[in-house]
């Protein structure tokens, strides 16, 4: 009898958790739609800006990087696809880092005037990340057709890996949300960190066989988090594919305490924002 009561209590708790999560996810989706429409309302190119702002600064590197030997023995077209796919996957990860605090800052007036589950901010940020990821993937498809790239059988693995990139980035990004309500330095510094961190992993270049950069690449989990799904999407298995799962575990160990920190710290940040 006692075991039955415990089982029923556990079932009810799980049901309530799922129901609440669905409610918060729906609220986050509505917040995303509201902000998304406002963001692109007065633009001519509309949603294309999500791709243009990412691609434009990197076009020269993608087009001429092979001339500097960054792609190893790859041809110019193969290197262009290699670099573009790496950039796209990096941007999916970095969007996941950046958008939680960006969305929270855009909704700061709403946060100060109304009470709602703060996890809705994360769902709204995920909406932006998923929308951008869809555009990025269409860009890869177009580039593959134009450049004559192959269609390896590992493409489904590359697509399945993308949610892992998003959750890995969100695990880092949610830590910064409470801080951006108190210190604007984080808001300004995060976009500047992107081009620096971009070069710590072999995204635009083939990892060297030795030296300081080689050591940095080997010990950088971003090398495997981005590099292996890129190979799955463009070339096939790498021979070191399990390293992707190891990198997911590393970022997973960050995600859980980061979420706990987010839940405890953001009420303090919102209070500082309201009475600041």
C-alpha positions in Angstrom: 0.0 0.0 0.0 2.8 2.4 0.9 4.7 1.6 -2.3 1.5 2.3 -4.3 1.2 5.7 -2.6 4.8 6.6 -3.3 4.4 5.5 -7.0 1.2 7.6 -7.3 2.9 10.6 -5.8 5.8 10.3 -8.2 3.5 9.9 -11.1 1.6 13.1 -10.1 4.8 15.0 -9.7 6.1 14.0 -13.1 2.7 14.9 -14.7 2.7 18.3 -13.0 6.3 18.9 -14.1 5.5 18.1 -17.8 2.3 20.2 -17.7 4.2 23.2 -16.3 7.0 22.8 -18.8 4.6 22.8 -21.6 2.9 25.9 -20.3 6.2 27.7 -19.9 7.3 26.5 -23.4 4.1 27.9 -24.9 4.6 31.2 -23.1 8.2 31.4 -24.4 7.0 30.7 -27.9 4.5 33.5 -27.7 7.2 35.9 -26.4 9.5 34.9 -29.2 6.8 35.5 -31.8 5.9 38.9 -30.3 9.6 40.1 -30.2 10.4 38.5 -33.6 7.7 40.5 -35.4 8.8 43.7 -33.8 12.4 43.1 -34.6 12.0 42.8 -38.4 8.9 44.9 -38.8 10.6 48.0 -40.4 13.3 46.2 -42.5 13.3 45.6 -46.2 15.2 42.4 -46.2 13.4 41.1 -43.2 14.5 37.7 -42.0 17.5 37.6 -44.4 19.4 39.9 -42.0 19.8 36.8 -39.7 22.0 35.3 -42.4 23.6 38.5 -43.8 25.0 39.7 -40.5 26.7 36.4 -39.9 28.0 35.7 -43.4 29.1 39.1 -44.6 32.2 39.5 -42.3 33.4 36.0 -43.1 32.9 35.9 -46.9 36.5 37.0 -47.6 37.9 34.2 -45.4 35.6 31.6 -46.9 36.6 32.6 -50.5 40.3 33.1 -50.2 41.3 31.0 -47.1 42.4 28.1 -49.3 44.9 30.3 -51.0 46.7 30.6 -47.6 46.7 26.9 -47.0 44.1 27.0 -44.3 42.2 24.1 -45.8 45.1 21.7 -46.1 44.9 19.8 -49.4 41.3 20.7 -50.1 40.3 22.4 -53.3 39.0 25.9 -53.3 35.4 24.8 -53.6 35.9 22.0 -51.0 37.5 24.5 -48.6 34.6 27.0 -49.1 32.1 24.4 -48.1 34.3 23.3 -45.2 34.7 26.8 -43.9 31.0 27.8 -44.4 29.7 24.7 -42.7 32.0 25.2 -39.8 31.0 28.9 -39.5 27.3 28.0 -39.6 27.6 25.4 -36.8 29.7 27.8 -34.8 27.1 30.4 -35.2 24.3 28.0 -34.0 26.4 27.4 -30.9 27.2 31.1 -30.4 23.6 32.2 -31.0 22.7 29.8 -28.1 25.2 31.6 -25.9 24.2 35.1 -26.9 20.4 35.0 -27.3 19.3 34.3 -23.7 20.8 37.5 -22.4 19.9 39.4 -25.5 16.2 38.4 -25.3 16.2 39.1 -21.5 17.5 42.6 -22.1 14.8 43.2 -24.8 12.1 42.0 -22.3 13.4 43.9 -19.3 10.4 46.3 -19.2 8.1 43.4 -19.3 10.1 41.6 -16.6 9.9 44.7 -14.3 6.1 45.1 -14.8 4.8 41.5 -14.9 5.6 38.2 -13.1 6.0 35.1 -15.3 8.2 32.0 -15.2 11.7 33.2 -16.1 12.4 30.0 -18.0 10.1 31.4 -20.7 13.1 33.7 -21.6 15.1 30.6 -22.4 12.4 29.2 -24.6 12.0 32.5 -26.4 15.8 32.6 -27.0 15.6 29.0 -28.3 13.0 30.2 -30.8 15.5 32.7 -32.2 18.2 30.1 -32.3 16.1 27.5 -34.1 14.8 30.0 -36.6 18.3 31.1 -37.4 19.5 27.5 -37.6 16.9 26.8 -40.2 18.2 29.6 -42.3 21.8 28.6 -41.8 21.0 25.0 -42.9 19.3 26.2 -46.1 22.5 28.2 -46.8 24.5 25.0 -46.4 22.2 23.1 -48.8 22.5 25.9 -51.4 26.2 26.0 -51.1 26.5 22.2 -51.4 24.5 22.4 -54.7 26.5 25.3 -56.1 29.9 24.0 -55.1 29.2 20.4 -56.0 29.6 19.0 -52.6 28.9 15.4 -51.7 26.0 14.0 -49.8 27.4 11.6 -47.2 25.2 9.0 -45.5 26.1 10.6 -42.2 24.0 13.8 -42.8 21.2 12.6 -40.5 23.8 12.4 -37.7 24.9 15.9 -38.4 21.3 17.2 -38.1 20.7 15.2 -34.9 23.8 16.8 -33.5 22.5 20.4 -33.8 20.2 20.2 -30.7 23.3 19.2 -28.8 25.1 22.4 -30.0 22.1 24.4 -28.9 21.8 23.0 -25.5 25.6 23.3 -25.0 25.5 27.0 -25.9 22.4 27.6 -23.8 24.1 26.1 -20.8 26.7 28.8 -21.0 24.4 31.6 -22.1 21.9 31.3 -19.2 24.7 32.1 -16.8 25.2 35.5 -18.3 21.5 36.5 -18.1 21.4 37.7 -14.5 24.7 39.5 -14.8 23.5 41.5 -17.8 20.8 43.1 -15.7 23.4 44.4 -13.3 26.5 44.9 -15.4 26.2 46.0 -19.1 29.8 45.0 -19.5 28.6 41.4 -20.3 26.3 42.7 -23.0 29.1 44.5 -24.7 31.9 41.9 -24.1 30.0 38.8 -25.4 29.8 39.8 -29.0 33.5 40.8 -28.9 34.4 37.3 -27.6 33.0 35.5 -30.6 35.8 36.3 -33.1 38.4 35.4 -30.5 36.9 32.0 -29.5 36.2 31.3 -33.2 39.9 30.8 -33.8 40.5 28.5 -30.8 38.9 25.7 -32.8 39.7 24.5 -36.3 36.7 26.1 -38.0 38.4 28.1 -40.7 41.5 26.0 -40.8 42.7 22.4 -40.8 44.2 21.6 -37.4 48.0 21.4 -37.5 49.8 18.2 -36.6 51.9 19.8 -33.8 52.6 23.1 -32.0 50.6 25.4 -29.7 47.6 25.6 -32.0 47.5 21.8 -32.2 47.5 21.5 -28.4 44.8 24.2 -28.1 42.6 22.4 -30.6 43.0 19.0 -29.0 42.0 20.2 -25.5 39.2 22.5 -26.8 35.8 20.7 -26.6 34.5 23.1 -29.4 36.9 21.3 -31.8 34.7 18.2 -31.5 31.4 19.8 -30.8 31.6 21.6 -34.1 34.2 19.8 -36.2 32.6 16.3 -36.0 29.1 17.4 -37.0 30.6 19.3 -39.8 32.3 16.2 -41.1 29.0 14.3 -40.8 27.3 16.9 -42.9 29.9 17.3 -45.6 32.4 14.4 -45.6 31.3 11.4 -43.5 32.7 9.7 -40.4 35.9 11.1 -38.9 37.3 8.0 -37.1 37.0 10.0 -33.8 33.3 10.4 -33.7 32.9 9.4 -30.1 34.7 12.6 -29.1 31.5 14.4 -30.0 29.6 12.6 -27.2 32.5 13.3 -24.8 32.2 17.0 -25.6 28.4 16.9 -25.0 29.1 15.3 -21.6 31.5 18.2 -20.8 28.9 20.8 -21.7 26.2 18.8 -20.0 28.1 19.1 -16.8 28.0 22.8 -17.2 24.3 22.9 -18.2 22.8 21.5 -15.0 24.5 23.8 -12.5 24.1 26.7 -14.9 20.3 26.2 -14.9 20.2 26.0 -11.1 22.2 29.3 -11.0 19.9 30.9 -13.5 16.8 30.0 -11.5 18.3 31.4 -8.2 20.1 34.4 -9.6 17.7 35.9 -12.1 15.1 37.1 -9.5 17.9 39.1 -7.9 18.9 40.5 -11.3 15.3 41.5 -12.1 15.0 43.1 -8.6 18.1 45.1 -9.3 16.7 46.1 -12.7 13.4 47.2 -11.2 14.9 49.2 -8.3 18.2 50.1 -10.0 
